[in-house]
Amino acid sequence: MVARRASLILVLIVFLTLGFFSWNFSEFFSPDGIYYFGRRLASLSDVTSAFANLDNRGQYRPFGLVLFSFLFYPLLGFGPVGYHVIPLVFHVANVLLVYRIARELRADSKVALGAAFFFALHRCNFFVTFGVTFMPDFAGCFFFLAAFLAYIRKRGPGGYIFALVLWILALGNKETVVVFPALLLCYEWLFAHRNGTDWQWAEALKRLLPFAAVSVIFVAFIFHLYGGNLYPDDSRHPYRASVSVSSLLPKVKYLWWAVNLPEGSGLANALVPGVVKSAALPKLSVPYPTQTLVSAGLMLPFAAGFLVFVLSRLARRDALVAFGLAAFFLTLAPVLPLAGRVMHHNLYFSLLGLSLVMGKFLTAILETRLKILAPVFALVFMFSTVVGVANKRHSSWPVRSARISRQLLEHFQVVARSGQVCESGGVLIGRTGEPDFVWYSDGGNLFRIFGPCPNIDIYFEDLGQTPPHPGIVRMDFQSQVDQLR
């Protein structure tokens, strides 16, 4: 009976997930999604090159290109809907993996369901489920969670090797999972009692040696690709490293977002003015400020209660809580040095750890006289996510850039129907004064891939480019650019 009830609740969580994050099926590709179309791998030499070099965004994520080129694109072609369905399917699979991991860690069904609920409906999933833009996150996390589950199950040598292979696949999707051996070490230490034995350093390190070796080789390879650095050395690169105070202080927002508190309510500035305001963060306006403030106000008492719960459980040496926190901070650590980059989707890997702790928190509430607070929390949590989704549908960069790209493409196709554009062999885009415009329109090869002239050359006055021949067509997108501001 208990197992059946747990299965029904898990099915309900999945249906809620589909309801919360299937709104985007009618949206076009964001430029980051279009990026994959222009860089499809077509031959063995292309694959070899992808694994031997950084991509042209200065990142090492070859398995994502392989997935897109040989699985997603052959199945889905150029239709946007399928590329919004794919991340949602991966996310549902990740929810089920989080549930199984919690159960394998000897958590009861209540804890596991609480963990699955938190992971499934967290507001950061708005970004991760938007489209193939976030393939490194949803695909990388899938292999990461599967690798961890395979490791803790360890059904003989085959399961051990399977975990290693899955982790390598995760590593080829997103560099964040290089911390996996450290996560396994925390698991071995905190859950040594599972095998009825005392903690033994030598035995644990022996088991982790292959993972540590792969991690060292990977870090050395990345160090080589970046010319003696672990992050891009270009001062203009968005993913360069910076450990300055002005760069690290905005990362406090990760702690706020992690417990599903919304941005744009103004409460963060009021509660931690010395931190948030000193970081010179721009004030974020949201389409639904009242609802945002209400959701923040409702979530804040639960967030405070969660903090008290965590501290009390750490004092009692609760292994699951300690491991959850370790998993959260370890998987978040690689993105903290990124200069000025505080982005929701970077929390996705870290939600595993926090979900385990939240599952324990919800179960602890159910075991008190105030058990009614557990469903109240669930409703408040979902309300906060709904408000976040509503706000982000209006103002988030992937949605905004996808809609602008669609408008640009429609305008381009109207102009190109005359035939003059294709005949001229190129287009000169007039000066716009909008730095993101090049990326919105051609960073992902928008006009070449989806327009009627696949061999057209694109030039931008904003970049100071001069076409080699005078008969080129000049196009003005000022009306679309005005919508960006």
C-alpha angles and dihedrals in degrees: 000000000000092000092049092050091049090051092051092050090048090052089050090052090052092050090049089051091053090048095049098045108031094080092099101066092106094051123106125234119287114229089257089058093047086053091076093055092058093049103045116152112236106170144028090260089055090052092047091050092049091055094044100048145038115261119247090269089062095251135117108228107128098154090063090058090048092051092049097043100045104026116019100037096045089050100040108024113189100330111121097209096069091051089057092048094051097064091045090054090049091048092053089050089051091051090055090048091053089052092050093046091053090050092048089053086061094254114150121246093265092057092045093049091048090051092049091048093052094045094045100050104032113132094238087072087075087079100036093053096044098093146294087310086090098041092127088061106042096036095038091049091049092057091040094054092042090051092051092047091049090050097051091046092048098176095185130305091312092062091048092053090044090056091051093050093047091050092052088053089051090049090055090055100047132003093220092086092067083099091066095106090054089051090051090050090055089049093049091049099044097040101038088118090067090082093043093249136113122253112279119184095199095053093045094049090048091056092047097045096098091050092047091049093052090047092052092047091049094049091048090050092050089047088055095046092051092050097249099333137096092217131036111290095211111109089214096051113111091220098049118128125255128170096182120130092245090055098044099044096068088058087077084082088073090068091050094048094042093071090047097257109155128242120233097042095106092228093110090060091048095048101041105020095154091059106033100038094044088058089067092231118176116248109253118220117203129198091235107040097161094052090044092053091046093050091049091049092050094046096046097074090050090048089052091048090049090054092051090048092051093050092048093049092048089053087055091048094241103187097206094050092046091049092046092054092045090051091049096052097037094054092044095048098081093059097047095083092055106120109252093331111136106161130164098227091063087074094063098091091042093056090078092070096041091046091058090052092045090051089057091046094054091046091051089054091051090054093058133074088257094064089135086076090071095067089038089056091048091053093046090047092052092045090054090051093047090053090047092051091048092051094045094049086066104036114018119115099235093052094041094048092046092053093046091049090052092051091048091050093049091050091047092051092051092053093042094055089080088070093229093104095055092043093052090054093221149045130219111210110213122239112282107169089224111120094199093053095087090055094044092051108030111000087096095033093255097165096043097048102039101023128086094252110064094176097048122131118225123208129184127209089203088065092047092246120161119201114234094232130045099224095073120129116249118212130193120210097172094128091056092045091053088061090060093062 
